[in-house]
Amino acid sequence: MCGIVGIADLRGHGRPDPGLVATMADTMAHRGPDGACVVEVRAGRVAHLTFGFRRLSILDLGAGARAYADEADRFRVIC
């Protein structure tokens, strides 16, 4: 089972603190002890999104320990 957390600033007050999101993700280490990642995304002109996740490997122990982006860096897949 994986865990996902995040903070969104939709009004342009500044990007969410990635350290805080990493700490939030660390509180879920029991949900995904096999990997962790923090991803920052700018959405449009104003919004900033920061996501953190914890990964649990069941079948694929060696790969998949990161967030994936499409070629245009428009979309992210986490976990």
Summary of the structure (lengths in Angstrom):
residues: 79
radius of gyration: 13.1
end to end distance: 9.6
largest distance: 40.9
contacts: 203
relative contact order: 0.27
helix: 15%
strand: 38%
